[in-house]
Amino acid sequence: MTEQTDKSAGKTYESFDLVQPITRGETTIDKLQLRRPKAGELRGLTLAAIMETDIATTLKLLPRISEPALTDEECADLHPADLAEAGGAIRGFFMTKKETALMEALIAEQRQTT
């Protein structure tokens, strides 16, 4: 997963390669970029469901924040690993500074032992 940041606002994009590319006509989508949602894009969703990476909630949010913009049908047809990757990326947009620091420390620790 690739992370792009805006220093003033924190993490704004997450990109990842799809396990199962999406075919749209003659175009193949093999990489997906998700943008940090804005408040209006969260309308009708609950923060609790987003934080739990609820599947129905993730499927509703993906078309609103994906680039290229996915259709509802394309989201419903995602490979489970791609849905999990997207859910994790979305959850990451809501991590507090403390949670982010903890995750970075855990990752650094794992890198040192491998």
C-alpha positions, 0 to 999 in steps of 0.5 A, a space after each residue: 500500500 502506498 501512502 500520500 500525505 498532506 502535511 497540514 491535514 495528515 494522510 489523504 490518499 492510500 493506493 494499492 494493487 488489486 489482487 483481482 483487477 477490474 475489467 471495465 469495457 476495454 479498460 483494466 483497473 489494476 490499482 486503486 487509490 482511495 481518498 480520505 473521505 470528507 464529512 459529506 461523503 460519510 452521510 448515512 454511515 456511522 463512524 462505529 461501522 466505519 471503524 469496525 470495517 463493516 462490509 456494507 458500510 465499506 461498500 457504500 463508501 468506496 464509490 464515493 472515495 475511489 479513483 477511478 470511481 468504482 460503481 456499486 456493482 464493481 465494489 460488490 464484485 471485489 475480491 475479498 482480499 481487495 475489499 479487506 485492503 480497502 477497509 484497512 485503508 479506510 480505517 487508517 484515515 480515522 486513526 488518531 495520532 496516538 494510534 498511528 504512532 503505536 502502529 509505526 512503532 510496532 512495524 519498526 519493531 517487526 522490521 528489526 526482528 526480521 
